[in-house]
């Protein structure tokens, strides 16, 4: 699921507590990672951000590198990134990427999905791409397709 830029900006205006985008990101990335550190317990909750993880990770690196390193020791290592997914789900702005990841994660919780449930996302012409953050999934094998020779 992709979110409109307008929808994300509206969310920011409603929830920014009067903070400018830069300060909002500093505060909220810290809060998000602190919550993950306290609640993850090996569940790899970051996976709930789905395709938005690809652009959220660099935001965590930028604003809260120490907390990210601590979380990575707990839930990582984070060593596989999908550049095609990153490009497809990139809003080209940290604030929008952050808000999209948060909105997607909330949607997953609302639908009672678990962190280890795969994500079926749009990627290019494929509207049923199987994705999991930090994991390379063989599409043909997962979907039971035979490879064409």
N, C-alpha and C positions, 0 to 999 in steps of 0.2 A: 504494500500500500504506500502510495506517495501522497504527500500533503502539499497543498497549495502554499506558495510563499505568503500570500495574503492571510491565510488561516494561521500560519506560524507567527507572523508579525502581530496579528490580533491577540494571539495567546501571550506573546511577550508583553504587549501593552496592558493586558489584564493582570499579569502576574509579576511584573518587574519590581514591585515595591519602590518605585521611583529611582531605581538604579539605571545607570547607563549600561549599554551592552557589555562593555569590557569588565566592569565591576560585577555585573550580574553573572557573567561566565566564571570569573574568579571565585565568587561565592558559591555558585551552584555546582561547579565541578568538584570543589572541595567537599561540599555537602553530599553529593552523589557518591563519591568514592568513599567517604567516611561511612555512609550507610552500607555500601557494598562490603566493606571490610568487617563491619559488625554483623551482617546478616548472611553473607554468602555461605560460609561453612562447607565449602567444596561443591556447592550447587551450580557454580559457574553462571550466576545470575546475569552477567553481562551479555550472555547469549540472547536474552530477551530483547535486546536492541536490534536484533536481526541485521538487515543490510546496512543499517545506519551505524553499526559498530565500526565499519571501515573508515568513516569520517569522524566518529566520536573519539576513537583512540588517539589521533593526533591532537585533538582538543585537550584531552586529559594530559598528554605529553607536554603541551604548551603551558597550561595553567596550573597543573598540580603534578609535576613529575615525581615528586617524592612519594605521594600517596599512590600514584599509579604503579610505581616500582614495588611498593609494599603489597598492593593488590595483586600484581603479577606474580609475586612470590607465592601468594595464597591460591590464586585461581589459574595461573598461566602454566607455562610460558605462552605469550602471545607471539607466535612466530609464523603464522600463515595469514596473509592478507590477499584479497582478491581485487586486483586493480580494476577489472571490468565492473564489478559491483560498486566499488568506490566511485568510479566515474559516473555510473548511472544514477546513484543516489546522492550526489554532491550538489548542494545548494550554493556552493562557492562563497559561503560566508559562515564563519564559526557559529554565530548565534543561531542561524537557521538550521544548521546541521545538528547542533545541540538540541534545539527544540523538537526537531523531527525525531531524533533518537528517543527523547523522552515521551513524545506522543505515541510512538510505535510501541514502546515498552508498556505504557499504560494500556494500550489497546490489547496487547497480548495478555496482560493480567485480567482485563475485563472479560476476555474470552476464555479464561481459565486454562491458558496454555502454560506448559512447563518449560523451563530453560532448555531441556534436552529434546523438545519437539522441534522438528525441522521447520524451516520457513519456506513457503512457496512464494517466490517473488517474480516480478517482471524484470527481465534482463534482455535488452534488445528486442528481438522478434519473439523471444521465448517468454510467455506469460505464466509458465509453470516451472521455473528454474528452482531446483532444490538447493537450499543454502543453509549453512550454519557458520556463524562467526568462528574464525580461527580453525577452520577445518576444510579440507579439500574433499568434496563429494563427487564421485564418479556418477554423472547424470544418468548414463545408460544403465549402469549396474543398479543404481538405486531405484530407477523406474522400471526395471525389468525389461529394458529394450535390448535388442540384439544389435551389435555394431554392424554397420554396413561395410562390406569389403570392397 
